[in-house]
Amino acid sequence: MLSDGYNVPTVELHISKSNDEYFFLLNDPSRRTSLLREKLTIPNSARGRINRKLDALLSDIGLLRSVQETAQREEGEIVSQKTAEFGSLIFKYMIPLTFRNYLEQLTSKNVVISTNDIEIPWELLFDGEKFLCLECGVGRKVQSKIQFEETQRRENAKPRALFIVDPTEELPDAEREVTHIIQHIKNMGLMEINCLKQKDATAENLLELVEEQPFDILHYAGHAEFDAKSPEESCLVLHDETITASYILQVMANPPKLAFINACSSATTTHIEYLETHGKLTGMATAFLTSGVDAYIGTLWPVHDEVASELAIAFYEKIFKGKTVGLALRDAKKNVFSKHGNLTNTWASFVLYGEPCLLIIAPQERKTQLQELTKIKLEEKTGELEEFFNRKIEFYNQVGEVFDNVKRAFKLTKNTLSNKINLQVEAKGLPVFVEKDKKIIKKRINVEEFTLCIYGDKRAAAHFIKHLAQLHILWYKGFDEVSDAVEHFIKTNELYNPQDWWKVPGYIEDIEDITGSGDGWVL
């Protein structure tokens, strides 16, 4: 079965700074030669150059108010090039050569970067072809003389989420973001929801809720302020007042498993010595980490509101499909990078502190919840059973073609029927390795068989299955007549179980309903 990352060994990259000396250690449990050690003296001028490059990148791109504003600019290089140049600089100036060679061939999906130099955005390491954070689920861990204690958290009978939305009443993208996420949770029946929205997002209401019982997720979509002179006074802005990092640490007796603070500079931090020497927090992230959260997601610099909202929505969609926190963030970054990468570096601003392999919804738990949801839906729709669809399909023939087409068909379906159909895919296969530039890299997974479970609205299922069948028929473009392709299609599908998997009573009962050559409905 293809892993979602939770059963894959985690690569640990330790980077310890002492004056101008850096000590590196890399541990990869999946390899025999799993341990690398090296010391590197990095001149202050090199470290300063990186700081200046980051400042230039942010002043040029990060402070623009919208993607549209960025798109209207005529001067300068595209943002993706500048971000890649910055990532290359970190890779070249800050990583030993032996470690660079190893990271270029890294196959693990999970990486933990443990460091006391928390001002460097290590997640942006770029080897000339790929960013580390777009290839792996990356989590930061803070090396400090002051230990962050693990919290004995009370477990909820059912996962709980708290959303704090647009306290200042000026962020419509934040409101749309959380509305979408909450609706998705309700559709799936995944967890209990509390929401403090706009005028209700007061300090009193927040304190009252966090005192009652622990939350598995705390999501904030609003404004954060980083105080460079007194980082412990960095704060989240509520409707009536602000709440500082130091006060959050004071009152967070039952910390959430995941804190997602979707606000500008919510993960910005000062040097770790501020914590070790003065005993004071380095920013909002260390407040939550010290309180005992398992994972904290925030931003290193100002972000575009609409893009940050898109990223948050994509992140939660992955989380609720059973992805680990690290891989969900990676996938969300890839989504917005592919869509907006040339216009914004908002995707690069998000970082994860904590364990990348953390699961909020375990795959088996989600499977059970989907089955229970199906049962409830069927019981609720005693007189409307034709409106709900639930089917399990096993594929053993032409698997590679159908597997790709499943993804294409689902994308087409979601464009018009979002959130009305859910798919669960269990696949088996072996990785395919190819040689490129004298390096062996994993190109893809050669899928040998897979099972597709479909749950949801019957019309949405009909759209999906029709798309899937049409895409599959396209593989037979060499036929002279469509009827020849359909006949071949039907004969091929006799090997499937059930044989007529493409049938949806009331919507698709005949192959002509798929090809559009009969009286059936056509998209």
Secondary structure, DSSP 4 states (H G I P E B T S, - for coil): ----STTSPEEEEEEEEETTEEEEEEE-TTSSS-EEEEEEE--HHHHHHHHHHHHHHIIIIIT-S-HHHHHT--SS--HHHHHHHHHHHHHHHHS-HHHHHHHHT---SEEEEEES-TTS-GGG-B-SS-BHHHHSEEEEEE--SS--PPP-PPPPSS-EEEEEE-TTS--HHHHHHHHHHHHHHHHHT--EEEEEEGGG--HHHHHHHHHHS--SEEEEES-EE--SS-GGG-EEE-SSSEEEHHHHHHH-SS--SEEEEESTTTT----THHHHHH----SHHHHHHHHT-SEEEEESS---HHHHHHHHHHHHHHHTTT--HHHHHHHHHHHHHHHHTTT--HHHHEEEEE-TT--SS-HHHHHHHHHHHHHHHHHHTTT-GGGEEEEEEEE-SSHHHHHHHHHHHHHHHHHHSTTSEEEEEEEEEEEEEEEETTEEEEEEEEEEEEEEEEEEEHHHHHHHHHHHHHHHHGGGTT-SSHHHHHHHHHHHHTTSBSTTTT-BTTTB-SHHHHHTSSSS---
